[in-house]
Amino acid sequence: MIKISEEKFEILSKVFTPDKKRSAKKIADHLGISKSQSEIYLALLNNQDELRNIFTDDKILIESNNKLSKSKQRLQDTNRIERGTVRKHYQMENALTALNEAVLEKFDEIDFNVKKVVEDISIVEGDQAIIQLTDTHFNELVDLEHNKYDFDIAGKRMALFASEAKRVLGSYGIKKVILAMTGDMINSDRRVDEKLNMATNRMTATMLAVKLIQYFIQDLMTEFDQMDVVYVTGNESRAFDFGFTDMVVTDNYDSMIFNFLKEMYKESTNVNFIDSNPVETVVRINGRNILILHGTTIGAAAQGNVQKFIGKYAGRGVAIDYAIFGHIHFANIGDIFARSGSLVGSNTYSDFALGLITKPSQNLHIIRKDGTINNVRVELQQTDNVKGYPIQNDLDSYNAKSASKAHRLYKVIEIVGN
């Protein structure tokens, strides 16, 4: 038996590659073996080449089959998506067609001739409202091209507010209202700009403020049968430092105005001044607890801070349903609070320091018998045709400045090219 050496066969595989001419004699010479042994090695080399070609062809065949399978799957996926899209389109079209046919079928069965008008349910006995008066800053003097403010203009805006309040609340048949004075009736005089833009000194302004609010109350009472008056103090109308203790917070022109009016109406049977917490107070109207405050502790982030107040009162066992306040001079009515604008509107601080666009406005809050709360913002910018309250004699006697007397011209400067 002729033995085959694996070591020798491997040497031959490397030397006699398929591209080289092979013969038994060359193999015999290379390995030093007999011719019969070399023929066996030659046969093995040739068989190895055939096997290699077979394996190579199978690999190509497998790769081709894989490509075909992927291509087939891609086509199947595309067809499935297209069929699904078309199917949904047909389903939608069939549904709309069926709906249209059903509507047309029922159309002839419906009688569109209204025989009786539904009764008006807007007027409900027991509906009440809060008329909010806030941030009046009566002694502030504003002289901008797009906004002016002094005691005379304040009187016109209050008269316009009273007129709109009577119109809106009268449509509900409301006869009982709450006047909520929510602070800053008088402007601050702590800053240099405020001193320069004061219509008169604060004590004189307080007397004029009392007179204006008295006119406002009398105006409203031509429409309503009963009025309760509550108040909280603001930060701008403080006499000295601002604080939250009773002694400090009532050292405030808002408190002084309220107490003057309270004394004036002490004999009245239909205007009732109610003493309450001068920082924040809660009134219950038609089962709803309304939190009334100035807004100093609310700030600009109203939603989150109001929710904190609701949580604070919940800890005391009082469920707050709504909050009303002012302070920011920018109206914002939401689901759990309503912030009123100011009676002043834009001033030099809001225009040039804050870059804000504001308008004079006040809010009305309607609390219906079923507890529904609706709010109305009343804009008070246009007063050209409004007859204000007759305080001219008072202004003359107090020598109060007006916007027209302190007029400074603001104009647009046009730059013309060459």
C-alpha positions as CSV (number, residue, x, y, z in Angstrom):
1,M,0.0,0.0,0.0
2,I,1.3,3.4,-0.9
3,K,1.1,5.9,2.0
4,I,0.2,9.5,1.4
5,S,2.0,12.1,3.5
6,E,-0.2,15.1,4.5
7,E,2.8,17.3,4.9
8,K,4.0,16.5,1.3
9,F,0.5,17.0,-0.1
10,E,0.3,20.5,1.5
11,I,3.7,21.4,0.0
12,L,2.5,20.3,-3.4
13,S,-0.8,22.4,-3.0
14,K,1.2,25.5,-2.4
15,V,3.8,24.8,-5.2
16,F,1.5,23.3,-7.9
17,T,-1.4,25.8,-7.8
18,P,-4.2,25.4,-10.4
19,D,-2.6,28.0,-12.7
20,K,0.7,26.0,-13.0
21,K,1.2,23.1,-15.3
22,R,1.4,19.8,-13.4
23,S,2.8,16.4,-14.3
24,A,3.6,13.2,-12.4
25,K,7.3,13.5,-13.4
26,K,7.5,17.1,-12.0
27,I,5.9,16.0,-8.8
28,A,8.2,12.9,-8.6
29,D,11.2,15.1,-9.1
30,H,10.1,17.7,-6.6
31,L,9.4,15.2,-3.8
32,G,11.9,12.5,-4.8
33,I,9.3,9.8,-5.0
34,S,8.5,7.1,-7.5
35,K,6.4,7.8,-10.6
36,S,3.5,5.6,-9.2
37,Q,3.4,7.7,-6.0
38,S,3.6,10.9,-7.9
39,E,0.5,10.0,-10.0
40,I,-1.5,9.5,-6.9
41,Y,-0.5,13.0,-5.6
42,L,-1.4,14.4,-9.1
43,A,-4.9,12.9,-8.9
44,L,-5.5,14.3,-5.4
45,L,-4.4,17.8,-6.5
46,N,-6.8,17.7,-9.5
47,N,-9.7,16.5,-7.4
48,Q,-9.1,19.3,-4.9
49,D,-9.5,21.9,-7.7
50,E,-12.8,20.4,-8.7
51,L,-14.1,20.5,-5.1
52,R,-13.0,24.1,-4.8
53,N,-14.9,25.1,-7.9
54,I,-18.0,23.4,-6.7
55,F,-18.0,25.2,-3.3
56,T,-17.4,28.5,-5.1
57,D,-20.4,28.0,-7.4
58,D,-22.6,27.1,-4.4
59,K,-21.7,30.3,-2.5
60,I,-22.6,32.4,-5.6
61,L,-25.8,30.5,-5.9
62,I,-26.7,31.1,-2.2
63,E,-25.9,34.8,-2.4
64,S,-28.1,35.1,-5.5
65,N,-31.0,33.3,-3.8
66,N,-30.7,35.7,-0.8
67,K,-30.9,38.7,-3.1
68,L,-33.9,37.3,-4.8
69,S,-35.6,36.5,-1.5
70,K,-35.0,40.1,-0.2
71,S,-36.3,41.6,-3.5
72,K,-39.4,39.4,-3.4
73,Q,-40.1,40.4,0.3
74,R,-39.7,44.1,-0.5
75,L,-42.2,43.8,-3.3
76,Q,-44.6,42.0,-1.0
77,D,-44.2,44.7,1.7
78,T,-44.8,47.4,-0.9
79,N,-47.9,45.7,-2.2
80,R,-49.2,45.1,1.3
81,I,-48.8,48.8,2.2
82,E,-50.4,50.0,-1.0
83,R,-53.3,47.6,-0.6
84,G,-53.8,48.7,3.0
85,T,-53.8,52.4,2.0
86,V,-56.3,51.8,-0.8
87,R,-58.4,49.6,1.5
88,K,-58.6,52.4,4.2
89,H,-59.5,55.0,1.5
90,Y,-62.3,52.8,0.3
91,Q,-63.5,52.2,3.8
92,M,-63.5,55.9,4.5
93,E,-65.3,56.6,1.3
94,N,-67.9,54.0,2.0
95,A,-68.5,55.3,5.5
96,L,-68.9,58.9,4.3
97,T,-71.3,57.7,1.6
98,A,-73.3,55.8,4.1
99,L,-73.4,58.8,6.5
100,N,-74.5,61.1,3.7
101,E,-77.3,58.7,2.6
102,A,-78.5,58.5,6.3
103,V,-78.5,62.3,6.6
104,L,-80.5,62.7,3.4
105,E,-82.9,60.0,4.5
106,K,-83.5,61.8,7.8
107,F,-83.6,65.4,6.3
108,D,-87.1,65.1,5.1
109,E,-88.3,63.8,8.5
110,I,-87.1,66.8,10.5
111,D,-89.3,69.9,10.8
112,F,-87.2,73.0,10.6
113,N,-90.1,75.4,11.1
114,V,-89.5,76.7,14.6
115,K,-92.9,77.2,16.2
116,K,-91.8,78.5,19.6
117,V,-88.9,80.5,20.8
118,V,-87.0,78.9,23.7
119,E,-87.5,80.9,26.9
120,D,-84.7,83.2,27.9
121,I,-82.8,81.6,30.8
122,S,-80.2,84.3,31.2
123,I,-82.2,86.2,33.9
124,V,-82.2,84.2,37.1
125,E,-83.2,85.6,40.4
126,G,-80.3,85.3,42.8
127,D,-77.5,85.9,40.3
128,Q,-74.9,88.3,41.8
129,A,-71.8,90.0,40.6
130,I,-68.5,91.6,41.8
131,I,-67.6,94.9,40.3
132,Q,-63.8,95.1,40.8
133,L,-62.2,98.5,41.1
134,T,-58.4,98.3,41.2
135,D,-55.2,100.1,40.5
136,T,-56.8,103.5,39.9
137,H,-53.6,105.4,40.9
138,F,-55.7,108.5,41.0
139,N,-52.9,111.0,41.5
140,E,-50.8,109.6,38.7
141,L,-50.2,111.9,35.7
142,V,-49.6,110.2,32.3
143,D,-48.8,112.2,29.2
144,L,-48.0,109.8,26.3
145,E,-49.0,110.2,22.7
146,H,-51.2,107.1,22.9
147,N,-52.4,107.5,26.5
148,K,-53.2,110.3,28.9
149,Y,-54.3,110.1,32.5
150,D,-55.3,112.6,35.2
151,F,-58.2,113.1,37.6
152,D,-60.5,114.3,34.8
153,I,-59.8,111.3,32.6
154,A,-60.1,108.9,35.6
155,G,-63.6,110.3,36.2
156,K,-64.5,109.6,32.6
157,R,-63.1,106.1,32.7
158,M,-65.0,105.4,35.9
159,A,-68.2,106.7,34.4
160,L,-67.7,104.5,31.3
161,F,-67.0,101.5,33.6
162,A,-70.2,102.1,35.6
163,S,-72.2,102.4,32.3
164,E,-70.8,99.1,31.0
165,A,-71.3,97.4,34.4
166,K,-75.0,98.5,34.4
167,R,-75.4,97.4,30.8
168,V,-73.8,93.9,31.2
169,L,-75.1,93.0,34.7
170,G,-78.5,94.5,33.9
171,S,-78.8,92.0,31.1
172,Y,-78.6,89.2,33.7
173,G,-81.2,90.9,35.8
174,I,-78.7,91.3,38.7
175,K,-79.8,93.6,41.5
176,K,-77.2,92.8,44.2
177,V,-73.6,93.5,43.6
178,I,-70.3,93.6,45.6
179,L,-67.9,96.4,45.0
180,A,-64.4,95.0,45.6
181,M,-61.7,97.7,45.9
182,T,-58.5,95.7,45.4
183,G,-55.8,98.3,46.2
184,D,-53.6,101.0,44.8
185,M,-56.3,103.6,44.7
186,I,-53.4,106.2,45.1
187,N,-50.1,106.1,43.4
188,S,-46.8,105.8,45.1
189,D,-44.6,108.9,45.6
190,R,-41.4,107.1,46.7
191,R,-39.6,107.3,43.4
192,V,-38.3,110.5,41.6
193,D,-40.4,109.7,38.5
194,E,-43.5,109.3,40.6
195,K,-43.0,112.6,42.3
196,L,-42.6,114.3,39.0
197,N,-45.7,112.6,37.5
198,M,-48.1,113.3,40.4
199,A,-51.2,115.2,39.7
200,T,-51.3,116.5,43.3
201,N,-50.1,115.5,46.8
202,R,-51.3,112.3,48.3
203,M,-53.6,113.7,51.0
204,T,-55.4,115.9,48.4
205,A,-55.5,113.0,46.0
206,T,-57.1,110.9,48.8
207,M,-60.0,113.4,49.1
208,L,-60.4,113.5,45.3
209,A,-60.4,109.7,45.2
210,V,-63.2,109.6,47.8
211,K,-65.2,112.0,45.8
212,L,-64.7,110.0,42.5
213,I,-65.6,106.7,44.2
214,Q,-68.7,108.3,45.8
215,Y,-69.9,109.4,42.3
216,F,-69.1,105.9,41.1
217,I,-71.2,104.2,43.8
218,Q,-74.1,106.6,43.2
219,D,-73.9,105.9,39.5
220,L,-74.1,102.2,40.0
221,M,-77.0,102.4,42.5
222,T,-79.2,103.8,39.8
223,E,-79.3,100.2,38.5
224,F,-78.8,98.0,41.5
225,D,-80.8,97.6,44.8
226,Q,-78.1,96.5,47.1
227,M,-74.3,96.9,47.3
228,D,-71.8,95.5,49.7
229,V,-68.3,97.1,49.7
230,V,-65.1,95.2,50.6
231,Y,-61.5,96.2,50.2
232,V,-57.8,95.1,50.4
233,T,-54.8,97.3,50.4
234,G,-52.2,97.7,47.7
235,N,-48.5,98.1,47.8
236,E,-48.3,101.5,46.0
237,S,-50.7,103.3,48.2
238,R,-48.9,102.6,51.5
239,A,-48.1,105.6,53.6
240,F,-44.7,104.4,54.6
241,D,-43.3,100.9,54.5
242,F,-45.2,98.0,53.1
243,G,-46.0,95.1,55.4
244,F,-48.5,92.4,56.3
245,T,-49.3,93.1,60.0
246,D,-52.6,94.8,60.6
247,M,-50.9,98.0,62.0
248,V,-48.6,98.3,59.0
249,V,-50.9,97.3,56.2
250,T,-53.6,99.6,57.3
251,D,-51.2,102.6,57.4
252,N,-52.3,102.9,53.8
253,Y,-54.3,105.4,51.7
254,D,-56.5,102.5,50.6
255,S,-57.7,102.0,54.1
256,M,-58.2,105.7,54.6
257,I,-60.3,106.0,51.5
258,F,-62.4,103.0,52.5
259,N,-63.0,104.4,56.0
260,F,-63.9,107.8,54.7
261,L,-66.5,106.2,52.4
262,K,-67.7,104.0,55.2
263,E,-68.4,107.0,57.4
264,M,-70.2,108.8,54.6
265,Y,-72.5,105.8,54.0
266,K,-73.1,104.8,57.6
267,E,-76.8,105.8,57.4
268,S,-77.4,104.1,54.1
269,T,-79.7,101.1,54.0
270,N,-78.6,99.7,50.7
271,V,-74.8,100.4,50.6
272,N,-73.0,98.4,53.2
273,F,-69.3,98.7,53.9
274,I,-67.9,95.4,55.3
275,D,-64.7,95.3,57.4
276,S,-62.4,92.4,56.5
277,N,-58.8,91.3,56.4
278,P,-57.0,94.2,54.6
279,V,-54.5,91.8,53.0
280,E,-56.7,89.1,51.6
281,T,-60.3,88.3,52.2
282,V,-62.8,85.6,51.1
283,V,-66.4,86.3,50.2
284,R,-69.0,83.5,49.7
285,I,-71.5,84.2,46.9
286,N,-74.0,81.6,45.7
287,G,-72.0,78.8,47.3
288,R,-68.6,79.9,45.8
289,N,-65.7,81.1,47.8
290,I,-64.0,84.0,46.1
291,L,-60.5,85.1,47.3
292,I,-60.0,88.8,47.0
293,L,-56.5,90.3,47.2
294,H,-54.3,92.9,45.6
295,G,-51.9,90.6,43.9
296,T,-48.6,91.6,45.3
297,T,-48.0,88.1,46.6
298,I,-49.3,86.6,43.3
299,G,-46.9,88.3,40.9
300,A,-46.6,87.4,37.3
301,A,-46.7,83.6,37.7
302,A,-50.4,83.7,38.4
303,Q,-51.5,80.1,37.7
304,G,-49.0,78.4,40.0
305,N,-49.2,81.0,42.8
306,V,-53.0,81.0,42.9
307,Q,-52.9,77.2,43.2
308,K,-50.6,77.7,46.2
309,F,-53.1,80.0,47.8
310,I,-55.8,77.5,47.1
311,G,-53.7,74.9,48.9
312,K,-53.1,77.3,51.9
313,Y,-56.8,77.9,52.4
314,A,-57.6,74.2,51.9
315,G,-55.4,73.5,54.9
316,R,-57.7,75.8,56.9
317,G,-60.7,74.0,55.7
318,V,-61.8,76.6,53.1
319,A,-62.2,75.6,49.5
320,I,-61.3,78.5,47.2
321,D,-63.2,78.4,44.0
322,Y,-61.9,81.6,42.3
323,A,-59.4,84.4,43.0
324,I,-59.5,88.0,41.8
325,F,-56.7,90.6,42.0
326,G,-54.8,93.3,40.1
327,H,-51.3,94.7,40.7
328,I,-49.7,93.8,37.4
329,H,-51.8,96.3,35.3
330,F,-52.3,93.6,32.7
331,A,-55.6,91.8,32.4
332,N,-55.6,88.0,32.4
333,I,-58.8,86.0,32.9
334,G,-58.4,82.2,33.5
335,D,-60.2,79.2,34.9
336,I,-59.3,79.7,38.5
337,F,-58.4,83.4,38.6
338,A,-59.0,86.8,37.0
339,R,-56.5,89.6,37.1
340,S,-57.7,93.0,36.3
341,G,-55.9,95.7,34.4
342,S,-55.5,99.2,35.8
343,L,-57.6,102.4,35.3
344,V,-54.4,104.1,34.1
345,G,-53.2,102.0,31.2
346,S,-49.8,102.6,29.7
347,N,-47.4,104.8,31.5
348,T,-43.7,105.7,31.1
349,Y,-42.6,102.8,33.3
350,S,-44.6,100.1,31.4
351,D,-43.7,101.6,28.0
352,F,-40.0,102.4,28.4
353,A,-38.8,100.3,31.4
354,L,-40.9,97.1,30.8
355,G,-41.7,97.4,27.1
356,L,-45.3,96.3,27.7
357,I,-48.4,97.1,25.8
358,T,-51.2,97.7,28.2
359,K,-54.7,99.3,28.1
360,P,-56.9,100.7,30.8
361,S,-59.5,98.1,31.8
362,Q,-61.4,96.7,34.8
363,N,-63.2,93.4,35.4
364,L,-66.7,92.3,36.2
365,H,-67.3,88.9,37.8
366,I,-70.7,87.3,37.5
367,I,-71.5,84.5,40.0
368,R,-74.7,82.8,38.9
369,K,-77.2,81.2,41.3
370,D,-76.0,77.7,40.2
371,G,-72.4,78.7,41.0
372,T,-71.2,79.3,37.5
373,I,-68.5,82.1,37.4
374,N,-68.3,84.3,34.3
375,N,-65.9,87.2,33.8
376,V,-66.0,90.3,31.6
377,R,-63.0,92.6,30.9
378,V,-64.2,96.1,30.2
379,E,-61.8,98.2,28.1
380,L,-61.8,101.9,29.1
381,Q,-59.3,103.5,26.6
382,Q,-61.8,105.5,24.5
383,T,-63.5,108.3,26.6
384,D,-63.7,111.1,24.0
385,N,-67.5,111.1,24.0
386,V,-67.9,110.2,27.7
387,K,-69.2,112.7,30.2
388,G,-67.2,112.2,33.3
389,Y,-68.1,112.9,36.9
390,P,-68.4,116.6,37.8
391,I,-65.2,117.1,39.8
392,Q,-63.8,120.2,38.0
393,N,-64.6,122.5,40.9
394,D,-62.8,120.1,43.3
395,L,-59.8,120.0,40.9
396,D,-59.6,123.7,40.8
397,S,-59.8,124.1,44.5
398,Y,-57.1,121.6,45.1
399,N,-55.0,123.0,42.2
400,A,-54.5,119.5,40.7
401,K,-52.3,119.2,37.6
402,S,-53.8,117.7,34.5
403,A,-52.3,115.9,31.5
404,S,-53.0,118.9,29.2
405,K,-51.1,121.3,31.5
406,A,-48.1,119.1,31.7
407,H,-48.1,118.2,28.0
408,R,-44.9,116.9,26.4
409,L,-44.9,116.3,22.7
410,Y,-44.0,112.7,21.6
411,K,-43.8,112.3,17.9
412,V,-42.5,109.9,15.3
413,I,-39.3,111.2,13.7
414,E,-39.2,110.4,10.0
415,I,-35.8,109.9,8.4
416,V,-35.8,110.9,4.8
417,G,-33.0,109.7,2.5
418,N,-31.1,111.8,0.0
